[in-house]
Amino acid sequence: MALAGNWFFQDSWFLILVLALLGAGFLVFLGVNLHLLLVGRQYRRLMRGVQGANLEDLLQETLKACRAAEQRLAEIENAYRRLEKVAASSLQKVGFVRFNAFSEVGNELSFALALLSQPGDGVVLCCLVSRDDCRLYAKPVVGGASPYPLSHEEQEAIQRALGMAPCLTP
């Protein structure tokens, strides 16, 4: 026995220790290989993507779609700003007052109608109804006021349109 004379193998505890370390190393080696095999399968499945498509192609298409959506969003924001400007100058506020212009005509057939934009610009219409005729007057309104003298009913219609006077129903 040539091995028996070797001092490495004289003690049985040293031999057991070496064999235990070799066994543990082999088990670690098997565990790492098994893990790599599973990760490799997951990677290949991921690279195939949905319905066999390549993941890289899928990501490229998604990136193109995101860029197109960003461009469309910028277009929509520009259109929104333009519409906001148009809406600010459009007629949005209405004030209406009915009244009796003449004592001989009842049923409150006369009226004052204020049609204003958001900043309070627009027109106030006043219709005066008598027994024999009907007259319609229009006066410009800028910033909630008119350069022309206004009747009480015209002023009230403007105040109602601006939300400064309650809308009373008879």
C-alpha positions as CSV (number, residue, x, y, z in Angstrom):
1,M,0.0,0.0,0.0
2,A,1.7,3.0,-1.3
3,L,-1.1,5.3,-0.2
4,A,-0.8,4.1,3.4
5,G,2.6,5.6,3.7
6,N,1.4,9.0,2.6
7,W,0.9,11.3,5.6
8,F,-2.3,12.8,3.9
9,F,-4.2,9.7,4.3
10,Q,-2.9,8.6,7.7
11,D,-5.8,10.2,9.5
12,S,-9.3,9.2,8.5
13,W,-10.8,12.5,9.5
14,F,-8.8,14.4,6.8
15,L,-10.1,11.9,4.1
16,I,-13.7,12.4,5.3
17,L,-13.3,16.2,5.2
18,V,-11.9,16.1,1.6
19,L,-14.7,13.8,0.4
20,A,-17.3,16.0,2.1
21,L,-16.0,19.1,0.4
22,L,-15.9,17.4,-2.9
23,G,-19.5,16.2,-2.4
24,A,-20.7,19.7,-1.4
25,G,-18.9,21.3,-4.4
26,F,-20.6,18.7,-6.7
27,L,-24.0,19.5,-5.2
28,V,-23.4,23.3,-5.7
29,F,-22.3,22.6,-9.3
30,L,-25.5,20.7,-10.0
31,G,-27.7,23.4,-8.4
32,V,-26.0,26.2,-10.4
33,N,-26.4,24.2,-13.7
34,L,-30.0,23.4,-13.0
35,H,-30.7,27.1,-12.2
36,L,-28.9,28.2,-15.4
37,L,-30.9,25.7,-17.4
38,L,-34.2,27.1,-16.0
39,V,-33.1,30.7,-16.6
40,G,-32.1,29.9,-20.1
41,R,-35.5,28.4,-20.8
42,Q,-37.2,31.5,-19.4
43,Y,-34.9,33.8,-21.5
44,R,-35.7,31.9,-24.7
45,R,-39.4,32.0,-23.9
46,L,-39.1,35.7,-23.2
47,M,-37.2,36.4,-26.4
48,R,-39.9,34.6,-28.4
49,G,-42.4,37.0,-26.9
50,V,-46.1,36.9,-27.4
51,Q,-47.3,34.6,-30.2
52,G,-43.7,33.8,-31.3
53,A,-42.6,37.3,-32.0
54,N,-39.2,38.5,-31.0
55,L,-39.1,40.5,-27.8
56,E,-36.8,43.1,-29.4
57,D,-39.2,43.6,-32.3
58,L,-42.0,43.9,-29.8
59,L,-40.2,46.5,-27.8
60,Q,-39.4,48.5,-31.0
61,E,-43.0,48.5,-32.0
62,T,-44.1,49.6,-28.6
63,L,-41.5,52.4,-28.7
64,K,-42.8,53.5,-32.0
65,A,-46.4,53.5,-30.7
66,C,-45.3,55.5,-27.7
67,R,-43.6,58.1,-29.9
68,A,-46.7,58.3,-32.1
69,A,-48.9,58.7,-29.0
70,E,-46.7,61.5,-27.7
71,Q,-46.9,63.3,-31.1
72,R,-50.7,62.9,-31.2
73,L,-50.9,64.2,-27.6
74,A,-48.9,67.3,-28.6
75,E,-51.3,67.8,-31.5
76,I,-54.3,67.5,-29.2
77,E,-52.8,69.9,-26.7
78,N,-52.3,72.5,-29.5
79,A,-55.9,72.0,-30.7
80,Y,-57.1,72.4,-27.1
81,R,-55.3,75.7,-26.7
82,R,-56.8,77.0,-30.0
83,L,-60.3,75.9,-28.8
84,E,-59.8,77.6,-25.5
85,K,-59.1,80.9,-27.2
86,V,-62.1,80.4,-29.5
87,A,-64.3,79.5,-26.5
88,A,-63.2,82.5,-24.5
89,S,-64.5,84.8,-27.3
90,S,-67.7,82.9,-28.0
91,L,-71.0,83.7,-26.3
92,Q,-71.2,81.8,-23.1
93,K,-73.2,84.0,-20.7
94,V,-76.8,84.8,-21.1
95,G,-79.0,87.1,-19.0
96,F,-82.7,87.6,-19.7
97,V,-85.2,90.0,-18.1
98,R,-88.9,90.3,-19.1
99,F,-90.8,93.5,-18.2
100,N,-93.7,95.8,-19.2
101,A,-92.3,98.7,-21.2
102,F,-95.7,100.4,-21.4
103,S,-98.6,100.5,-18.9
104,E,-101.2,99.7,-21.6
105,V,-99.4,96.4,-22.6
106,G,-99.3,93.6,-20.1
107,N,-98.0,90.1,-19.9
108,E,-94.4,91.3,-19.8
109,L,-93.9,91.1,-23.6
110,S,-90.8,93.4,-23.6
111,F,-87.4,91.9,-22.7
112,A,-83.7,92.6,-22.4
113,L,-81.3,89.9,-23.4
114,A,-77.6,90.1,-22.7
115,L,-75.3,87.7,-24.7
116,L,-71.7,87.9,-23.4
117,S,-68.4,86.1,-23.8
118,Q,-66.3,84.9,-20.9
119,P,-64.6,88.3,-20.3
120,G,-68.0,90.0,-20.5
121,D,-67.9,91.3,-24.1
122,G,-70.9,91.0,-26.4
123,V,-74.3,92.7,-26.9
124,V,-77.4,93.5,-25.0
125,L,-80.7,93.4,-27.0
126,C,-83.7,95.3,-25.8
127,C,-87.2,94.6,-27.3
128,L,-89.9,97.1,-26.5
129,V,-93.4,95.9,-27.3
130,S,-96.3,98.3,-27.5
131,R,-99.9,97.9,-28.8
132,D,-99.0,99.1,-32.3
133,D,-95.4,98.0,-32.9
134,C,-92.3,96.3,-31.6
135,R,-88.8,97.8,-31.6
136,L,-85.5,96.0,-31.1
137,Y,-82.4,97.9,-29.9
138,A,-78.9,96.5,-29.7
139,K,-76.0,98.0,-27.7
140,P,-72.4,96.7,-27.5
141,V,-71.0,95.5,-24.2
142,V,-67.3,95.5,-23.4
143,G,-66.1,94.2,-20.1
144,G,-69.6,94.1,-18.7
145,A,-70.4,97.8,-19.5
146,S,-71.7,99.7,-22.5
147,P,-70.5,103.0,-23.9
148,Y,-74.3,103.8,-24.5
149,P,-76.7,104.6,-21.7
150,L,-78.5,101.5,-20.5
151,S,-82.0,101.0,-19.0
152,H,-82.4,99.4,-15.7
153,E,-83.6,96.2,-17.4
154,E,-80.6,96.1,-19.7
155,Q,-78.3,96.6,-16.7
156,E,-80.1,93.8,-14.9
157,A,-79.7,91.4,-17.9
158,I,-76.0,92.1,-18.1
159,Q,-75.7,91.5,-14.3
160,R,-77.6,88.2,-14.6
161,A,-75.3,87.1,-17.5
162,L,-72.2,87.9,-15.4
163,G,-73.7,86.0,-12.5
164,M,-73.9,89.0,-10.3
165,A,-77.7,89.2,-10.0
166,P,-80.1,86.4,-9.1
167,C,-82.4,85.1,-11.8
168,L,-85.9,85.9,-10.4
169,T,-88.9,84.3,-12.0
170,P,-92.2,86.1,-11.7
